[in-house]
Amino acid sequence: MKNDDLSEEAGGEENFAEMLERTYKKPSKLEPGQKIEAVIVKITADWAFLAVGGKGEGYLDKKELLDTNGKLTVKEGDKVAAWFLFSENGEMHFTTRIGSGPAARAQLEEAFRNGTQVEGTAVKELKGGFEIEILGGARAFCPFSQMGVRREENKENYLGRPLRFEIIECGGRNVVLSRKNIVEKERRIKTEALKASLKEGDKIKGVVTSIQKFGAFVDIGGVEGLLPVSELAWNRTENVGDILSTGQQVEVIVKKLDWENGRLSFSLKDALPNPWDLAAETWPAGSYQTGVVSRLAPFGAFVTLGEGVDGLIHISRLGVEKKIQHPSEVLAVGQTIEVKVEAVDRENKRISLIPAEISREAEIDAAVLKNYQRGDSAEVESMGSLGEVLKKQLENKDNGRR
């Protein structure tokens, strides 16, 4: 190689070194709480190593990347958002959990400025809200009014549940959180999906989220609707809690969809067999049945024959020896009574009843009268004192006509 070639090569190396020196910038120092996005280059038994450029090697506790079942949620080559904690012996430690360690305050302030959501758990009920433990250990406060779209009466449902929050205040020592916008956004997305597929009359599964005097609220996949007390069962229901409980899974029929006003109405009884469909076969006219007095009204007494099916004894059928003013004079709610089915109107869901005692007396009287009119005196005599009385009454009537 010629000297001038060596000189040229040496000069080239020098020029390259100068260029590298001019373009190289000393990496800036990371501050605790500073957020970066880095690629996971290696995952070991305990650590995940992050590529943080010329700043050095980054370490992230592998436990932070596991789900509740202990399975990894990422793989090598994936990019993660992490917050710088501290450097030790040339090793840079990071966390994906906002609010941990000495950098907690800086992390929370940055999350507040950037609108970054944080994960937390309601650990204690306070006056006006909950104390929230943010994933990482920092504590914050969330008012009841900011926990969701509809105020949940049973506040214990929130305790111990991992939830996503927005930071709406981060000043001084106070950190205030909210779920309201998150829940509203999720609800809008799920509502749009349901609007495209759900229609009135559909049967759908849901979970009871709240019990009220007037009914229960049911979640059908991020969207809630009302299950009125009148739609709980075919029989009359006074207390919703006797049938449903919070967290219970149910299958309901969609009764009404009012997307414009955000009102959905469900029915539980419509998802069950209608007992009136077989009423005429189960309680046929002319048969004797045993029921329980369920309600008294000025015009008569309602008697429950089976679940969801009541019959009516009209007040005119209740007075045996004298006319009564109210069914309570001869009957009481909860009383067991034998009745005869007089008529069944399945279409209008009505069953007419007669007290069995009165019906049987009428049947005996009719039989005596029929036999007497046929001249079957032996048959009449065999019916005992009632037949004798009726015979004498008829004879007196006949003598009066002569």
MARDREN-91066 format. One record per residue (C-alpha): chain; residue in three letters; residue number from 0; x, y, z. Coordinates in nm, 4 decimals. Example, Ala and Ser with C-alpha at 12.3 -4.5 7.8 and 13.67 -1.06 7.14 Angstrom:
<rs>
R,A,ALA,0,1.2300,-0.4500,0.7800
R,A,SER,1,1.3670,-0.1060,0.7140
</rs>
This chain:
<rs>
R,A,MET,0,0.0000,0.0000,0.0000
R,A,LYS,1,0.1333,0.3386,-0.0854
R,A,ASN,2,0.2172,0.5996,0.1728
R,A,ASP,3,-0.0290,0.8420,0.0246
R,A,ASP,4,-0.2948,0.5680,0.0474
R,A,LEU,5,-0.2114,0.5172,0.4144
R,A,SER,6,-0.2214,0.8867,0.4701
R,A,GLU,7,-0.5568,0.9048,0.2942
R,A,GLU,8,-0.6905,0.6098,0.4991
R,A,ALA,9,-0.5663,0.7643,0.8239
R,A,GLY,10,-0.7227,1.0905,0.7266
R,A,GLY,11,-1.0492,0.9072,0.6583
R,A,GLU,12,-1.0463,0.7540,1.0028
R,A,GLU,13,-0.9787,1.0902,1.1542
R,A,ASN,14,-1.2614,1.2486,0.9621
R,A,PHE,15,-1.4986,0.9708,1.0757
R,A,ALA,16,-1.3933,1.0157,1.4379
R,A,GLU,17,-1.4522,1.3884,1.4130
R,A,MET,18,-1.7925,1.3303,1.2619
R,A,LEU,19,-1.8870,1.0842,1.5360
R,A,GLU,20,-1.7708,1.3287,1.8018
R,A,ARG,21,-1.9755,1.6060,1.6480
R,A,THR,22,-2.2977,1.3956,1.6251
R,A,TYR,23,-2.2703,1.2181,1.9590
R,A,LYS,24,-2.4759,1.3716,2.2342
R,A,LYS,25,-2.4411,1.2706,2.5925
R,A,PRO,26,-2.7613,1.1031,2.7039
R,A,SER,27,-2.9805,1.3216,2.9181
R,A,LYS,28,-3.0331,1.2142,3.2768
R,A,LEU,29,-3.3709,1.0621,3.3550
R,A,GLU,30,-3.5639,1.2109,3.6425
R,A,PRO,31,-3.7619,0.9910,3.8847
R,A,GLY,32,-4.1179,0.9625,3.7539
R,A,GLN,33,-4.0208,1.0338,3.3938
R,A,LYS,34,-4.2119,0.8215,3.1448
R,A,ILE,35,-4.0509,0.6398,2.8517
R,A,GLU,36,-4.1598,0.3875,2.5917
R,A,ALA,37,-3.9123,0.1044,2.5494
R,A,VAL,38,-3.8833,-0.2315,2.3764
R,A,ILE,39,-3.8485,-0.5460,2.5853
R,A,VAL,40,-3.5260,-0.7106,2.4645
R,A,LYS,41,-3.5053,-0.9997,2.7098
R,A,ILE,42,-3.7289,-1.1680,2.9683
R,A,THR,43,-3.5658,-1.3813,3.2394
R,A,ALA,44,-3.7032,-1.5606,3.5446
R,A,ASP,45,-3.7200,-1.2386,3.7476
R,A,TRP,46,-3.6599,-0.9415,3.5176
R,A,ALA,47,-3.7507,-0.7869,3.1865
R,A,PHE,48,-3.4685,-0.5916,3.0212
R,A,LEU,49,-3.5590,-0.2715,2.8376
R,A,ALA,50,-3.3745,-0.1031,2.5522
R,A,VAL,51,-3.3352,0.2569,2.6664
R,A,GLY,52,-3.0846,0.3737,2.4063
R,A,GLY,53,-2.7596,0.5339,2.5184
R,A,LYS,54,-2.8947,0.5909,2.8668
R,A,GLY,55,-2.7951,0.2451,2.9870
R,A,GLU,56,-2.9711,-0.0793,3.0667
R,A,GLY,57,-3.3255,-0.0792,3.1959
R,A,TYR,58,-3.4685,-0.3310,3.4412
R,A,LEU,59,-3.8352,-0.4016,3.5022
R,A,ASP,60,-3.9733,-0.6485,3.7587
R,A,LYS,61,-4.1251,-0.9390,3.5646
R,A,LYS,62,-4.4101,-0.9651,3.8180
R,A,GLU,63,-4.5548,-0.6425,3.6800
R,A,LEU,64,-4.6072,-0.8116,3.3442
R,A,LEU,65,-4.8113,-1.1061,3.4752
R,A,ASP,66,-5.1893,-1.1307,3.4790
R,A,THR,67,-5.3984,-1.2585,3.7699
R,A,ASN,68,-5.3298,-1.6165,3.6573
R,A,GLY,69,-4.9527,-1.5639,3.6570
R,A,LYS,70,-4.9215,-1.5583,3.2770
R,A,LEU,71,-4.7121,-1.3077,3.0854
R,A,THR,72,-4.9109,-1.0350,2.9119
R,A,VAL,73,-4.6218,-0.9340,2.6796
R,A,LYS,74,-4.3372,-1.0957,2.4865
R,A,GLU,75,-3.9853,-1.0018,2.3821
R,A,GLY,76,-4.0005,-0.7331,2.1147
R,A,ASP,77,-4.3134,-0.5692,2.2574
R,A,LYS,78,-4.3065,-0.2044,2.3546
R,A,VAL,79,-4.4181,-0.0965,2.7029
R,A,ALA,80,-4.4722,0.2356,2.8786
R,A,ALA,81,-4.2682,0.2583,3.1979
R,A,TRP,82,-4.1713,0.5159,3.4587
R,A,PHE,83,-3.8133,0.5639,3.5779
R,A,LEU,84,-3.7605,0.4949,3.9475
R,A,PHE,85,-3.3855,0.5144,4.0279
R,A,SER,86,-3.0360,0.4080,3.9214
R,A,GLU,87,-2.8228,0.1689,4.1228
R,A,ASN,88,-2.4777,0.0406,4.0245
R,A,GLY,89,-2.5386,0.1486,3.6679
R,A,GLU,90,-2.8721,-0.0282,3.6508
R,A,MET,91,-3.1812,0.1785,3.5717
R,A,HIS,92,-3.4960,0.0532,3.7419
R,A,PHE,93,-3.8403,0.1137,3.5912
R,A,THR,94,-4.2011,0.0364,3.6775
R,A,THR,95,-4.5254,0.0103,3.4840
R,A,ARG,96,-4.7216,0.0841,3.7986
R,A,ILE,97,-4.7930,0.4498,3.8518
R,A,GLY,98,-4.7569,0.5620,4.2097
R,A,SER,99,-4.4784,0.3382,4.3375
R,A,GLY,100,-4.1647,0.4248,4.5271
R,A,PRO,101,-4.0031,0.7680,4.5696
R,A,ALA,102,-4.1096,0.8731,4.2187
R,A,ALA,103,-4.4794,0.8310,4.2947
R,A,ARG,104,-4.5621,1.2005,4.3085
R,A,ALA,105,-4.3882,1.2799,3.9805
R,A,GLN,106,-4.5624,0.9850,3.8131
R,A,LEU,107,-4.9045,1.0960,3.9292
R,A,GLU,108,-4.8466,1.4557,3.8221
R,A,GLU,109,-4.7361,1.3424,3.4773
R,A,ALA,110,-5.0377,1.1109,3.4489
R,A,PHE,111,-5.2623,1.4028,3.5460
R,A,ARG,112,-5.1083,1.6333,3.2828
R,A,ASN,113,-5.1233,1.3703,3.0080
R,A,GLY,114,-5.4659,1.2308,3.0957
R,A,THR,115,-5.3146,0.8878,3.1604
R,A,GLN,116,-5.5506,0.6428,3.3312
R,A,VAL,117,-5.4398,0.4641,3.6458
R,A,GLU,118,-5.5502,0.1371,3.7999
R,A,GLY,119,-5.6646,0.1300,4.1598
R,A,THR,120,-5.8744,-0.0541,4.4166
R,A,ALA,121,-6.1308,0.0865,4.6598
R,A,VAL,122,-5.9974,-0.0217,4.9990
R,A,LYS,123,-6.2091,0.1822,5.2375
R,A,GLU,124,-6.5349,0.3764,5.2426
R,A,LEU,125,-6.4923,0.7346,5.3650
R,A,LYS,126,-6.7314,1.0212,5.4120
R,A,GLY,127,-6.8507,1.1098,5.0632
R,A,GLY,128,-6.6409,0.8563,4.8750
R,A,PHE,129,-6.3754,0.5859,4.8735
R,A,GLU,130,-6.0074,0.5683,4.9577
R,A,ILE,131,-5.8367,0.4251,4.6496
R,A,GLU,132,-5.5066,0.2415,4.6527
R,A,ILE,133,-5.3431,0.3050,4.3171
R,A,LEU,134,-5.1539,0.0128,4.1682
R,A,GLY,135,-4.8087,0.0772,4.3103
R,A,GLY,136,-4.9144,0.1853,4.6583
R,A,ALA,137,-5.0091,0.5550,4.6379
R,A,ARG,138,-5.3404,0.6571,4.7997
R,A,ALA,139,-5.6104,0.8762,4.6451
R,A,PHE,140,-5.9789,0.9677,4.6886
R,A,CYS,141,-6.2773,0.9099,4.4605
R,A,PRO,142,-6.6162,1.0713,4.5451
R,A,PHE,143,-6.9273,0.8533,4.5259
R,A,SER,144,-7.0592,1.0722,4.2452
R,A,GLN,145,-6.7517,0.9939,4.0339
R,A,MET,146,-6.7647,0.6149,4.0675
R,A,GLY,147,-7.0009,0.5606,3.7746
R,A,VAL,148,-7.2944,0.6813,3.5662
R,A,ARG,149,-7.5634,0.5645,3.8073
R,A,ARG,150,-7.5133,0.5973,4.1811
R,A,GLU,151,-7.4794,0.2494,4.3288
R,A,GLU,152,-7.6806,0.2093,4.6450
R,A,ASN,153,-7.4835,-0.0925,4.7637
R,A,LYS,154,-7.1400,0.0684,4.8015
R,A,GLU,155,-6.9826,-0.2565,4.9172
R,A,ASN,156,-6.9946,-0.3736,4.5550
R,A,TYR,157,-6.6998,-0.1443,4.4794
R,A,LEU,158,-6.4699,-0.2571,4.7606
R,A,GLY,159,-6.1817,-0.4781,4.6524
R,A,ARG,160,-6.2492,-0.4394,4.2790
R,A,PRO,161,-5.9578,-0.3353,4.0504
R,A,LEU,162,-6.0852,-0.0406,3.8446
R,A,ARG,163,-5.9537,0.2155,3.5968
R,A,PHE,164,-5.9530,0.5835,3.6969
R,A,GLU,165,-5.8705,0.9269,3.5602
R,A,ILE,166,-5.6881,1.1782,3.7789
R,A,ILE,167,-5.9040,1.4916,3.7969
R,A,GLU,168,-5.7089,1.6722,4.0690
R,A,CYS,169,-5.3427,1.6491,4.1717
R,A,GLY,170,-5.2442,1.9380,4.3942
R,A,GLY,171,-5.0730,1.9572,4.7307
R,A,ARG,172,-5.1187,1.6244,4.9045
R,A,ASN,173,-5.4586,1.5529,4.7475
R,A,VAL,174,-5.5111,1.3216,4.4523
R,A,VAL,175,-5.8737,1.2947,4.3361
R,A,LEU,176,-5.9873,1.0282,4.0920
R,A,SER,177,-6.2919,0.9686,3.8722
R,A,ARG,178,-6.4422,0.6772,3.6784
R,A,LYS,179,-6.7339,0.8712,3.5330
R,A,ASN,180,-6.5916,0.9517,3.1884
R,A,ILE,181,-6.4418,0.6041,3.1547
R,A,VAL,182,-6.7732,0.4348,3.2332
R,A,GLU,183,-6.9674,0.6697,3.0060
R,A,LYS,184,-6.7310,0.6039,2.7167
R,A,GLU,185,-6.7456,0.2275,2.7687
R,A,ARG,186,-7.1239,0.2462,2.7911
R,A,ARG,187,-7.1499,0.4416,2.4636
R,A,ILE,188,-6.9364,0.1855,2.2822
R,A,LYS,189,-7.1330,-0.1093,2.4202
R,A,THR,190,-7.4648,0.0667,2.3567
R,A,GLU,191,-7.3800,0.1170,1.9904
R,A,ALA,192,-7.2901,-0.2517,1.9602
R,A,LEU,193,-7.6174,-0.3594,2.1238
R,A,LYS,194,-7.8251,-0.1186,1.9145
R,A,ALA,195,-7.7086,-0.2992,1.6048
R,A,SER,196,-7.8156,-0.6436,1.7262
R,A,LEU,197,-8.0699,-0.6188,2.0101
R,A,LYS,198,-8.4438,-0.5990,1.9492
R,A,GLU,199,-8.7604,-0.6140,2.1587
R,A,GLY,200,-8.8653,-0.9691,2.2365
R,A,ASP,201,-8.5098,-1.1035,2.2465
R,A,LYS,202,-8.4032,-1.3280,2.5323
R,A,ILE,203,-8.0720,-1.2209,2.6845
R,A,LYS,204,-7.8565,-1.3056,2.9852
R,A,GLY,205,-7.7646,-1.0445,3.2433
R,A,VAL,206,-7.6470,-0.9810,3.5993
R,A,VAL,207,-7.8455,-0.8053,3.8728
R,A,THR,208,-7.6520,-0.4942,3.9768
R,A,SER,209,-7.8942,-0.3272,4.2165
R,A,ILE,210,-8.2110,-0.4106,4.4108
R,A,GLN,211,-8.4757,-0.1381,4.4558
R,A,LYS,212,-8.8336,-0.1274,4.5876
R,A,PHE,213,-8.9674,-0.0757,4.2357
R,A,GLY,214,-8.7584,-0.3479,4.0722
R,A,ALA,215,-8.3999,-0.4405,3.9902
R,A,PHE,216,-8.1322,-0.3070,3.7558
R,A,VAL,217,-7.9799,-0.5676,3.5247
R,A,ASP,218,-7.6519,-0.5356,3.3317
R,A,ILE,219,-7.6664,-0.7077,2.9919
R,A,GLY,220,-7.3055,-0.6446,2.8932
R,A,GLY,221,-7.2100,-0.2933,2.9990
R,A,VAL,222,-7.5595,-0.1528,2.9504
R,A,GLU,223,-7.8176,-0.1506,3.2294
R,A,GLY,224,-8.1934,-0.1808,3.2107
R,A,LEU,225,-8.4794,-0.1953,3.4599
R,A,LEU,226,-8.6597,-0.5127,3.5574
R,A,PRO,227,-8.9838,-0.3784,3.7162
R,A,VAL,228,-9.1339,-0.5579,4.0150
R,A,SER,229,-9.4430,-0.6331,3.8072
R,A,GLU,230,-9.2283,-0.8315,3.5613
R,A,LEU,231,-9.0508,-1.0503,3.8165
R,A,ALA,232,-9.2938,-1.3433,3.8322
R,A,TRP,233,-9.6393,-1.4563,3.7260
R,A,ASN,234,-9.7585,-1.4427,4.0843
R,A,ARG,235,-9.7988,-1.1199,4.2792
R,A,THR,236,-9.4645,-1.0017,4.4238
R,A,GLU,237,-9.4224,-0.7479,4.7026
R,A,ASN,238,-9.0508,-0.7736,4.7842
R,A,VAL,239,-8.7906,-0.7830,4.5047
R,A,GLY,240,-8.5327,-0.9264,4.7441
R,A,ASP,241,-8.7443,-1.2397,4.7890
R,A,ILE,242,-8.6690,-1.3367,4.4293
R,A,LEU,243,-8.3434,-1.1657,4.3289
R,A,SER,244,-8.0092,-1.0736,4.4835
R,A,THR,245,-7.7226,-0.8505,4.3701
R,A,GLY,246,-7.4787,-1.0384,4.1489
R,A,GLN,247,-7.7353,-1.3015,4.0498
R,A,GLN,248,-7.7338,-1.4128,3.6858
R,A,VAL,249,-8.0725,-1.3997,3.5154
R,A,GLU,250,-8.2236,-1.4584,3.1731
R,A,VAL,251,-8.4714,-1.1885,3.0727
R,A,ILE,252,-8.6882,-1.0852,2.7784
R,A,VAL,253,-8.6369,-0.7381,2.6306
R,A,LYS,254,-8.9700,-0.5579,2.6753
R,A,LYS,255,-8.8827,-0.2067,2.5603
R,A,LEU,256,-8.5839,-0.0323,2.4000
R,A,ASP,257,-8.5703,0.3466,2.4302
R,A,TRP,258,-8.2178,0.4227,2.3099
R,A,GLU,259,-8.2839,0.7948,2.2802
R,A,ASN,260,-8.3537,0.8310,2.6525
R,A,GLY,261,-8.1255,0.5480,2.7564
R,A,ARG,262,-8.4070,0.3378,2.9035
R,A,LEU,263,-8.4254,-0.0371,2.8645
R,A,SER,264,-8.6981,-0.2495,3.0221
R,A,PHE,265,-8.6859,-0.6235,3.0846
R,A,SER,266,-8.9177,-0.9035,3.1948
R,A,LEU,267,-8.8223,-1.2098,3.3952
R,A,LYS,268,-9.1667,-1.3708,3.3980
R,A,ASP,269,-9.1912,-1.3649,3.0178
R,A,ALA,270,-8.8843,-1.5900,3.0095
R,A,LEU,271,-9.0711,-1.8449,3.2237
R,A,PRO,272,-9.3591,-2.0756,3.1197
R,A,ASN,273,-9.6953,-1.8978,3.1359
R,A,PRO,274,-9.9140,-2.0909,3.3824
R,A,TRP,275,-10.2272,-1.9511,3.2162
R,A,ASP,276,-10.1510,-2.1451,2.8984
R,A,LEU,277,-10.2589,-2.4686,3.0721
R,A,ALA,278,-10.5021,-2.3174,3.3209
R,A,ALA,279,-10.8108,-2.4861,3.1720
R,A,GLU,280,-10.6394,-2.8267,3.1923
R,A,THR,281,-10.4818,-2.7733,3.5346
R,A,TRP,282,-10.7915,-2.6246,3.7013
R,A,PRO,283,-11.0836,-2.7403,3.4842
R,A,ALA,284,-11.4326,-2.5999,3.5317
R,A,GLY,285,-11.6352,-2.8101,3.7733
R,A,SER,286,-11.3318,-2.9409,3.9619
R,A,TYR,287,-11.2676,-2.8923,4.3323
R,A,GLN,288,-10.9358,-2.7314,4.4250
R,A,THR,289,-10.7529,-2.6153,4.7366
R,A,GLY,290,-10.6057,-2.2641,4.7427
R,A,VAL,291,-10.4876,-1.9862,4.9710
R,A,VAL,292,-10.6626,-1.6514,5.0131
R,A,SER,293,-10.4110,-1.3990,4.8762
R,A,ARG,294,-10.6069,-1.0747,4.8747
R,A,LEU,295,-10.9392,-0.9312,4.9891
R,A,ALA,296,-11.1208,-0.6619,4.7954
R,A,PRO,297,-11.4638,-0.4994,4.8441
R,A,PHE,298,-11.6020,-0.7077,4.5554
R,A,GLY,299,-11.4603,-1.0453,4.6589
R,A,ALA,300,-11.1657,-1.2631,4.7612
R,A,PHE,301,-10.8703,-1.3675,4.5458
R,A,VAL,302,-10.7537,-1.7251,4.5952
R,A,THR,303,-10.4147,-1.8476,4.4691
R,A,LEU,304,-10.4531,-2.1850,4.2996
R,A,GLY,305,-10.0947,-2.2137,4.1725
R,A,GLU,306,-9.7932,-1.9952,4.0998
R,A,GLY,307,-9.9106,-1.6940,3.9028
R,A,VAL,308,-10.2767,-1.7999,3.8928
R,A,ASP,309,-10.5447,-1.6492,4.1161
R,A,GLY,310,-10.9179,-1.7084,4.1019
R,A,LEU,311,-11.1939,-1.4845,4.2370
R,A,ILE,312,-11.4799,-1.5657,4.4715
R,A,HIS,313,-11.7339,-1.2911,4.4219
R,A,ILE,314,-11.8707,-1.1414,4.7437
R,A,SER,315,-12.2201,-1.2572,4.6486
R,A,ARG,316,-12.0968,-1.6173,4.6789
R,A,LEU,317,-11.9560,-1.5758,5.0279
R,A,GLY,318,-12.2688,-1.5065,5.2292
R,A,VAL,319,-12.4391,-1.8349,5.3225
R,A,GLU,320,-12.7065,-1.7289,5.5688
R,A,LYS,321,-12.6805,-1.3515,5.5416
R,A,LYS,322,-12.5532,-1.0888,5.3075
R,A,ILE,323,-12.2011,-0.9651,5.3975
R,A,GLN,324,-12.0516,-0.6186,5.3408
R,A,HIS,325,-11.6886,-0.7261,5.2979
R,A,PRO,326,-11.5077,-1.0607,5.2418
R,A,SER,327,-11.3057,-1.0038,5.5619
R,A,GLU,328,-11.6227,-1.0933,5.7581
R,A,VAL,329,-11.5812,-1.4585,5.6577
R,A,LEU,330,-11.2266,-1.4959,5.5218
R,A,ALA,331,-10.8700,-1.3909,5.6105
R,A,VAL,332,-10.5555,-1.3478,5.3976
R,A,GLY,333,-10.3422,-1.6606,5.4225
R,A,GLN,334,-10.6382,-1.8872,5.4962
R,A,THR,335,-10.6540,-2.2214,5.3147
R,A,ILE,336,-10.9873,-2.2808,5.1474
R,A,GLU,337,-11.1448,-2.5444,4.9258
R,A,VAL,338,-11.3210,-2.4069,4.6212
R,A,LYS,339,-11.5017,-2.5237,4.3129
R,A,VAL,340,-11.3924,-2.3870,3.9747
R,A,GLU,341,-11.6976,-2.2354,3.8103
R,A,ALA,342,-11.5415,-2.1023,3.4892
R,A,VAL,343,-11.1964,-2.0468,3.3307
R,A,ASP,344,-11.1259,-1.7556,3.0953
R,A,ARG,345,-10.7660,-1.8160,2.9827
R,A,GLU,346,-10.7573,-1.5267,2.7371
R,A,ASN,347,-10.8475,-1.2676,3.0016
R,A,LYS,348,-10.6702,-1.4587,3.2814
R,A,ARG,349,-10.9802,-1.4981,3.4992
R,A,ILE,350,-11.1084,-1.7920,3.7002
R,A,SER,351,-11.4440,-1.7771,3.8805
R,A,LEU,352,-11.4660,-1.9720,4.2058
R,A,ILE,353,-11.7317,-2.0822,4.4549
R,A,PRO,354,-11.6638,-2.1933,4.8127
R,A,ALA,355,-11.6735,-2.5758,4.8086
R,A,GLU,356,-11.9097,-2.5897,5.1055
R,A,ILE,357,-12.1701,-2.3743,4.9345
R,A,SER,358,-12.1266,-2.5579,4.6054
R,A,ARG,359,-12.1756,-2.9000,4.7641
R,A,GLU,360,-12.4892,-2.7858,4.9486
R,A,ALA,361,-12.6283,-2.6509,4.6233
R,A,GLU,362,-12.5517,-2.9809,4.4507
R,A,ILE,363,-12.7320,-3.1780,4.7218
R,A,ASP,364,-13.0328,-2.9468,4.7035
R,A,ALA,365,-13.0439,-2.9818,4.3267
R,A,ALA,366,-13.0261,-3.3606,4.3510
R,A,VAL,367,-13.3068,-3.3758,4.6091
R,A,LEU,368,-13.5248,-3.1511,4.4007
R,A,LYS,369,-13.4641,-3.3564,4.0879
R,A,ASN,370,-13.5449,-3.6840,4.2604
R,A,TYR,371,-13.8576,-3.5400,4.4234
R,A,GLN,372,-13.9826,-3.4083,4.0925
R,A,ARG,373,-13.9350,-3.7561,3.9456
R,A,GLY,374,-14.1370,-3.8998,4.2345
R,A,ASP,375,-13.8438,-4.1009,4.3731
R,A,SER,376,-13.9429,-4.0679,4.7391
R,A,ALA,377,-13.7122,-4.3489,4.8531
R,A,GLU,378,-13.4108,-4.1676,4.7108
R,A,VAL,379,-13.5162,-3.8442,4.8790
R,A,GLU,380,-13.5612,-4.0115,5.2153
R,A,SER,381,-13.2129,-4.1633,5.1934
R,A,MET,382,-13.0579,-3.8165,5.1736
R,A,GLY,383,-13.1356,-3.7513,5.5393
R,A,SER,384,-13.2570,-3.4462,5.7189
R,A,LEU,385,-13.1786,-3.2046,5.4377
R,A,GLY,386,-13.3957,-3.4082,5.2024
R,A,GLU,387,-13.6771,-3.4194,5.4567
R,A,VAL,388,-13.6689,-3.0454,5.5053
R,A,LEU,389,-13.6629,-2.9784,5.1344
R,A,LYS,390,-13.9457,-3.2307,5.0788
R,A,LYS,391,-14.1643,-3.0630,5.3371
R,A,GLN,392,-14.0917,-2.7216,5.1883
R,A,LEU,393,-14.1927,-2.8422,4.8448
R,A,GLU,394,-14.5069,-3.0080,4.9834
R,A,ASN,395,-14.6072,-2.6862,5.1593
R,A,LYS,396,-14.5553,-2.4942,4.8359
R,A,ASP,397,-14.7721,-2.7447,4.6492
R,A,ASN,398,-15.0502,-2.7242,4.9109
R,A,GLY,399,-15.0428,-2.3480,4.8930
R,A,ARG,400,-15.1099,-2.3579,4.5231
R,A,ARG,401,-15.4309,-2.5672,4.5628
</rs>
